[in-house]
Amino acid sequence: MLNDFKAFIMRGNVLDLAVAVIIGAAFGKIVTSLTEDVLMPIIGKIFGGLDFSSYFFILSPDKVPPALAGSTDYAALKKAGVPLLGYGEFITQAVNFIIIAFIIFMIVRSVNRLVTLNQKPVEAAPVAEPADLVLLREIRDELRRGSTTV
């Protein structure tokens, strides 16, 4: 069983997948920072607030602890167990996804273009002529030469 596991791990596609997951996690952190630290403050400013992820609805106002009454701190209310509908956080994550999807699209598109440019054009194999056409040409050529034997 240990040998089977070692053979499974040493296959190329498993190692490629592991590298892709590690790079993807690091790339995800970069995109998350871009979204939370650069884009969402701009979007939040456009929509009237500096922190767009703090937009939420309190679903049960009676469950808000007295110490947090009137609070607009999403993280504190969530930590206190208050039922919240955090649509701002959802929008932040949706924007994050769209950015990642667009960047991956651009990378795949660029790689596909490079692969297309580096490929040599494949010449089509010559199509064999039908046997009856070849035979008719041979007969024609013999008749032109004036041969009487067929």
C-alpha positions in Angstrom: 0.0 0.0 0.0 2.9 2.4 0.8 4.4 1.7 -2.6 1.1 2.4 -4.4 0.8 5.7 -2.5 4.3 6.6 -3.4 3.6 5.8 -7.1 0.5 7.9 -7.0 2.2 10.9 -5.4 5.2 10.7 -7.8 3.0 10.9 -10.9 3.5 14.2 -12.8 0.0 15.4 -12.7 -0.3 15.1 -8.9 2.8 17.2 -8.4 1.6 19.7 -11.0 -1.7 19.9 -9.1 0.1 20.4 -5.8 2.2 23.3 -7.2 -1.0 24.8 -8.8 -2.8 24.7 -5.4 0.1 26.4 -3.6 0.5 29.1 -6.3 -3.3 29.5 -6.4 -3.4 30.1 -2.6 -0.7 32.7 -2.8 -2.4 34.3 -5.8 -5.7 34.3 -3.9 -4.1 36.3 -1.1 -2.8 38.9 -3.6 -6.2 39.2 -5.2 -7.9 39.4 -1.8 -5.6 42.2 -0.8 -6.3 44.0 -4.1 -10.0 43.6 -3.6 -10.2 44.5 0.1 -7.4 47.2 0.3 -7.7 48.9 -3.1 -10.9 48.2 -5.0 -13.5 47.9 -2.3 -12.6 51.2 -0.6 -13.1 52.9 -3.9 -16.4 51.1 -4.6 -17.4 51.8 -1.0 -16.7 55.5 -1.4 -18.8 55.6 -4.5 -21.7 53.9 -2.6 -21.4 56.2 0.4 -19.2 54.3 2.9 -15.5 53.5 3.2 -15.9 49.9 4.2 -18.3 48.2 1.8 -18.0 44.8 3.6 -19.7 46.3 6.7 -23.0 46.6 4.9 -25.5 44.3 6.6 -29.0 43.9 7.9 -29.7 42.8 11.5 -32.2 39.9 11.1 -33.2 39.7 14.8 -32.8 43.1 16.6 -33.9 41.6 19.8 -30.8 39.4 19.9 -28.4 42.3 19.9 -26.6 42.5 23.3 -27.2 45.8 25.1 -23.5 46.6 24.9 -23.7 46.5 21.1 -27.0 48.3 20.7 -26.7 50.8 17.8 -23.4 49.3 16.7 -22.4 49.2 13.1 -19.5 46.9 13.6 -20.2 43.9 11.5 -17.4 41.8 13.0 -18.4 42.5 16.6 -22.1 41.8 16.0 -21.2 38.6 14.1 -18.9 37.5 16.9 -21.7 38.1 19.4 -23.9 35.7 17.5 -26.4 38.2 16.2 -28.1 36.9 13.1 -27.0 39.1 10.2 -27.5 39.3 6.5 -24.0 40.5 5.4 -24.7 41.5 1.8 -21.6 43.8 1.8 -19.3 40.9 2.5 -21.0 38.8 -0.2 -20.5 41.6 -2.7 -16.9 41.9 -1.7 -16.4 38.1 -2.3 -18.3 38.3 -5.6 -16.0 41.1 -6.8 -13.0 39.1 -5.6 -14.3 36.1 -7.6 -14.8 38.2 -10.7 -11.3 39.6 -10.5 -9.8 36.1 -10.1 -11.9 34.7 -13.0 -10.9 37.6 -15.3 -7.2 37.3 -14.5 -7.3 33.5 -15.1 -9.2 34.1 -18.3 -6.5 36.6 -19.4 -3.7 34.1 -18.5 -5.4 31.2 -20.4 -6.1 33.5 -23.4 -2.4 34.6 -23.5 -1.1 31.0 -23.2 -3.4 29.9 -25.9 -2.2 32.7 -28.2 1.5 31.7 -27.5 0.8 28.1 -28.2 -0.9 29.0 -31.4 2.0 31.2 -32.5 4.6 28.6 -31.6 2.9 25.8 -33.5 4.1 25.1 -37.0 1.2 25.0 -39.5 0.3 21.4 -40.2 0.3 20.7 -43.9 -2.6 18.6 -45.0 -1.6 15.2 -46.3 -2.1 15.0 -50.1 -5.4 13.4 -50.9 -5.0 10.3 -53.0 -6.8 10.5 -56.3 -9.5 7.9 -57.0 -8.3 4.9 -58.9 -10.7 5.4 -61.8 -9.3 8.9 -62.4 -5.7 7.6 -62.4 -6.7 4.9 -64.9 -8.5 7.4 -67.2 -5.4 9.7 -67.2 -3.2 6.8 -68.1 -5.5 5.9 -71.0 -5.6 9.5 -72.1 -1.8 9.8 -72.0 -1.4 6.5 -74.1 -3.9 7.8 -76.7 -2.0 11.1 -77.0 1.3 9.2 -77.6 -0.5 7.3 -80.4 -0.1 3.9 -79.0 -2.4 1.3 -80.5 -1.8 -1.3 -77.8 -4.0 -1.0 -74.9 
